[in-house]
Structure formats: structure tokens, C-alpha cells
Amino acid sequence: MRVPPGFPVSLLGLAAQVPLQPTVNTTSMATPDFVFQEGPNIFSPKDLVQLPRAGAGIANEAGDLVYVPVGEYSLKDKKNSKSIHVAAVETSILPLDIPLANGGEAFWLDSRTLAHAVAEGTGKDKVIALYAISLKVSTGDAAISTFPKSPVFIGKFPTDTATNFRYSPKAGVLVFSDYVHADGDLKKVKENDEAWENRGDTAFVYDETFERHWDTWVGPKRTSLFSVKLEKQPAGKWVLGDDFVNLLQGTGHHAPVEPFGGTDDFDVSDTHVIYTAKDPKLPKAWHTKQNIYLVDINGKSSPKELTSGEQGATHNPVFNTAGDKVAWAELDQDGHESDRAKLVIYDLKKNVRFTVTQHWDRSVSSIAFAHDDKTVFFTAGDIARIKIFSLPVPDTPSSNTTDPDLPSSYRHPRELTSSGAASGIQPISNGRLIFTRSSLTSPNDVFVMRELDESGKPKVDQLTRFSAAGLKGKSLDAGEDFWFEGAEGKKVHGWFIKPPGFKEGEKKKWPILLAIHGGPEGAWEDQWSNRWNLNVFAQQGYVVIAINPTGSTSFGQDFTNAIKEDWGGKPFVDLQKGWKYILDNHPELDPDRAVAAGASYGGYAINWIQGHPEYGFNFKALVCHDGAFGAQYHGYSTDELFFFNYEWGGRPWEPRAREVIKKYDPINFVDKWSTPMLVIHGSKDYRLPETDGIGAFHALQQLGVPSRLVIFPDENHWVLQHQNSLKWHYEVFRWLGKYSKKSD
């Protein structure tokens, strides 16, 4: 019961005899009752937070330099330092690190000039300014440097929110995204912002969904794509125009698609822009349908739809080098965000659209055409890795088709990488490919692939080593694949991650952590994570078991789809069987010191396991991060309603959904909860609102089950801030360690 300040407590009667406020635990890492395991060979949460975090590498047009945005956090200074790392592709010339005191974004203007877009000014005068950074490659000094007078001011944008820059050098046009009010006028954004801020109240009023999305209440502005002239004058000076053309004006289209869309949602050629946008005629919260559109780069014509109108979501549209073909990833089913993504090519000259990977049981992600346009490269999840594949570009059929009659060589993608998680693929000259890759033992680094024209495996060389110093001497485990028979006789995959000092044959020495991934259409992959890093758990002394149960991606679409309306069914058969397989085959593990942790769907799994002691896991402690607690409530409260409607068999009041909810809602089994549990939630999580976490905590408290609630008021579904990340790890390992100690 909350009492206003100054309220006479004597008037409360019996209520005055009980505490009016809950006791807040003020234990901090400054005065800890728990400490991380640390040492020269241990990769601790502190090391994770301070390790450099690199984005994808972007090569210049000449293909001899690549730049990488990098951030590095200092716990001592409590500061995240940003920089641009520029490396040579074919020589041993020393790289260049350009500090960005105020952050910002970069993109290539030409092969020796980087543009740097950065916020300047304060308050109403704050805008994005654009600078040119000129690079010099000196073979004599074997180094890359900047010209003494670099950077040079180019111009300013009308707002401080311009972002996602793509430059077309031949057209001399820069395309970018920004937030704009209903009038679509970028130059009036500041004026409109002021009017909104001075409206006299703080109300947000909605007549349709989304009213809020991911972590943000939707205001009066929406995303749009703009183009503006950006050219180099004869005297060598770069000039930014002042005519900002809204390419989506009056269309009802909003791109990039929020909350995660960026430059991967559009591409530019010499003459046009291709983009994906939510269908403007459909309610966005319960439809996933996105259309692909083509528009003149200068906004001289209305957008033309290239999709059939019968598809679901579309992603990653790209042009080929000649600009006469485009490709994108397309899902069939509207409402199903994890449907199989197929590679679609559209011939702009012949106006013919055709599906290339109709019979390939993997989901295409990022896409890029080779320089000669004869090959198309793409990434796809495959057996818990994100690999690079290629296919020859087939001749365009005579008419639109989703199943063209293609020869065998066009139906079976060639695997170019077999380990790690590849991203940022970019073909460059001379048959090479730049890409970025991480793994379970290393965060992002940039690589170059050569000899792509050969029939065997291409040659791969590493260009950057951002984490080499931070990981030196750390005994990270690459992970061991294991397979077992799961539900309905299907083969199920898992990872076995060992802690430092693990030796085979030592009986019952090691505590075990079962990590359960979210999604549920996701996977534990050979990929680095700054949030749920399996090696960080192992480095704190746990053998980590990470199973990819029914519903996981990268094992075929049937396996992914099999979780539909079955959240508490087959996945838990898989987890039980996988758990038994591990215990039967690894005597080193101590089942009396077993714990489990999961987030999102993994948090649902933790809540579900709480109510089903008959599974026999015998966990001593559980961690639930942003987990689904009340499925029925979720069907009303989540931002993306299409997700619940697909997963649970309909809207929460419909007969099939009610049947599934009755069977698989964790709330229905709370009376069986008994395992000590840590509950963590972000207040800005609008995917699974914080009341899910609070509700679970209230249940545990009333049941008398040892429990703790950790709320991050300024975090969403993920914990992203460095200090909060450290606190997250502190609370998690403190809780797990408390209940997994070895008995004396």
C-alpha cells in the first residue's frame, strides 16, 4: 500500500502496523557479498564488458581498404570510447584508428575519403553535421594516415536524428533515414517538435496499434527515407545540398522498419532506391507482411511494388552491380515471423520475379551479388552456425514464378564457410568477398575470402584482431556438439561448454548450468554474445549445456514450425532427454548442483519447469530473465500481437487459443513452484511487459519460495548498458553460486 507524503499514518488503523514500503536490498558490487571468479586465464564478466565491440567491416569501392566501427568501454572511466578502424585488405600496412570523441556514423565517399556524421550543438540547435576524413596510404611508411587538415566540414542536416546513410557515388546522391512528422517535411521537424513539446499536456492518444513498440511509446513522428545531393566539386571540396527529398511522401510507407531496421532495409543504385516497408493497408501489430518497393533516387516517380502481394515479411533488399536486378529474402506466411525465408530475384528489365531457393530447407538472411553479377552470395543458419553460401544467378524465366524449372546446379547452394557466425558480406573486386565473423570464442573480426572461382573451399584470411589482447591467455572453450534422440524420434542438437580445468573422468566435480534460449524460434549458435555468453558462464565454473530443442532455427523449417501451439510440449521432451543424455555420458557432472537460466521464451521455460517437478531436473536454483509468465495476458499486452496469434493458435479469446493456454500457460501451475528463483526484468520491455516478472516474483514470495527481483527501469527486453550488464552478471552468478555450492 503506497501512502502519499504527509498522510497521517494513524488514520490507517491496522494498516499502520505493517511496513508501508518493501525493503529494498541495497547490496552493490562496491560492497559485495559475492565476487566473480577472476584471474589471468579466466574470462570474467568484467572482461566481457570491456572487450572491444566491433561492427561489420565495410570495404571501399577499390577493395583495398575496409573500415570497422568499434566501441570499447572502460570500467575505470565509465566511458564507452568510439572509433573507426581502417585496415588494408591486401598488404601488411599498419591499420589506422580514428577516435570519435562524440561517436557518430561513417560511410565511404570515395576510395580514399570517409564521411563522418556526428551530432553537434545542444538543445534546439543540435543537428547532425557531416565531415570528410581524407585517408592516405603510404607504402613507404607502411601505414594508413589522415591528411593534416582532415576532417573537413561538408554540411549539416536539419535534425539530430539523421542516420542509416547509403551513398551512390555515380549519382552523387546520399540516401538516409530520419524521423518526420505527418507533413513529411524534414526542415520543419524542429518546429513541429517544439509544437508537440508545448502542447500543454503529456498525453499520448491512439486510434490504432502500435501504440508502443519494443521499448518506445510511439509519438507523432515516423521513419522515412530521404535523398539529397552530395558531390565533390572540381576544386576537391565536398558539398551537401539543401533539398531533402522525402522519397516516401504520401505513400503511408515507413522505412526502415522499426524497431531493428537499418541500412539492411534499403539499397541504392545509380538511379533508384529499393526498400522494404510494412503493408500500409494492414494493421501493423497483427500482420508481418512487408512489401518491396522501387522508387526513383531523386523522388521523381511514385514507388512501384515489386512483391506479389501474397507474401509475408520481406528483408534485406539489394541491387546487383549493374542495377538491372534486385534480390530480397521473402517469407510466405503473413503473421509468421519465423517462416522460411527464400531468395527472390526480380529482373527490372523484364519485370519478372522468381524464387531461387524454393526447395532449399534453410532461411536466407543477408544477400549480395558478385561484382560480375554471375553469382549471388547469402548467409543462412545451418546446424547452429551462420554460414555463407553462393549460387549462380539463373537466367530469368519468361514469367513470374515461385518454382522455376532450374537445373541442379542452381538448386544446391555452395557452402563457403562452415564455422562461426558470418555477417556483413560484401563482394569486392578480383573475385573477393569481405565478411565479418564471430564464434563462441571470439567476437567480431573482419575477414577476406579469396579464390571464390575455384571448386574447392575458398581461401580465408583474417584482417582484424580486435579481441586478441583482451582474450590473451583466456581458456575459452570452442564448444562440443552433441546429438541425441528427442521428441518424436527427431535428432536434437546441443552444445557442451567446459570450464577451465575440466578433466574427463573426475566424478561429480562440476556444477551444471542448463541454458535455455529465447525465440522460441532461435538457436544457441557458434556465435559471440555480449549478453548471454556461454563461455562467461563456463568461466565462472559451470559446465554449460545449451540444447537447441524443438522450435530452434537452422535445423530445417519443420523442426522450427513444430513448436507452434506446443510451447510446453515437445521442447520439454527434448530438454529432458538431452539432460538425461548428458548425465549418462558425463560422470564429471554433479546433478545435485544443477541450475538453469533462460530469457524470453527461455524465461517461459524456467517458469514452466517450476510448475513441473515431475520432469526430474532437480534444479537447485533458477534464473528467469524477461520471461513469459501469463500467456493469456501476453496475448493482450505484447506489442507485436501477430506473434501470440501465431504461436498460441489465435487471439486469446478464440477457442483454439483458449485450449492451448489452458494446457501450456505457466500461471496454471504456480501452485507447484518450489525452486529458489531470481527474476530479472526491464521496465522498458514492451515485448513481455515487466508485470510478467513482477507477477512471477509475487507468486514466489507468497508461496514462501526463496526469490529475488531485479528490475532495470531503463532497459528493454535486453540489458544493453555496460554497467547494467555487469550488475546483471553479478546478480545471476551470486544467485546461482548460492545454491550450487558443493556440500561440505
Salt bridges, closest charged atoms under 4 A:
ASP33 OD1 - ARG734 NE 3.18
GLU38 OE2 - LYS46 NZ 3.48
ASP47 OD2 - LYS474 NZ 3.60
ASP64 OD2 - ARG112 NH2 2.61
GLU90 OE2 - ARG432 NH1 2.80
GLU90 OE1 - ARG450 NH2 2.93
ASP97 OD1 - HIS85 ND1 2.67
ASP110 OD2 - LYS232 NZ 3.83
ASP193 OD1 - HIS181 NE2 2.76
ASP193 OD1 - LYS221 NZ 3.27
GLU194 OE2 - LYS124 NZ 3.08
ASP201 OD1 - ARG199 NE 3.43
ASP267 OD1 - ARG166 NH1 3.49
ASP279 OD2 - LYS289 NZ 2.47
ASP324 OD2 - LYS349 NZ 3.96
ASP332 OD2 - LYS342 NZ 2.55
ASP334 OD2 - HIS287 ND1 2.58
ASP347 OD2 - LYS325 NZ 3.88
ASP382 OD1 - ARG362 NE 2.67
ASP382 OD2 - LYS387 NZ 2.77
ASP403 OD1 - HIS359 NE2 2.76
GLU415 OE1 - LYS387 NZ 3.21
GLU415 OE2 - LYS457 NZ 3.34
ASP461 OD2 - ARG450 NH1 2.27
ASP477 OD1 - LYS498 NZ 3.48
ASP481 OD1 - ARG385 NH2 2.84
ASP481 OD2 - HIS493 NE2 2.58
GLU506 OE1 - LYS509 NZ 3.61
GLU565 OE2 - LYS564 NZ 3.44
GLU565 OE1 - ARG656 NE 2.64
ASP566 OD2 - LYS570 NZ 2.74
ASP584 OD2 - LYS580 NZ 2.75
GLU588 OE1 - HIS586 ND1 3.59
ASP590 OD2 - ARG593 NE 3.19
ASP626 OD1 - HIS625 NE2 3.67
ASP626 OD1 - HIS681 ND1 3.84
ASP626 OD2 - HIS717 ND1 3.65
ASP639 OD1 - ARG687 NE 2.64
GLU640 OE2 - HIS213 NE2 2.81
GLU640 OE2 - ARG687 NH2 3.41
GLU654 OE2 - ARG651 NH2 2.74
GLU659 OE2 - ARG656 NH1 2.87
ASP685 OD2 - HIS681 NE2 3.57
ASP685 OD2 - HIS717 ND1 2.69
GLU731 OE1 - ARG708 NH1 2.72
GLU731 OE2 - LYS727 NZ 2.72
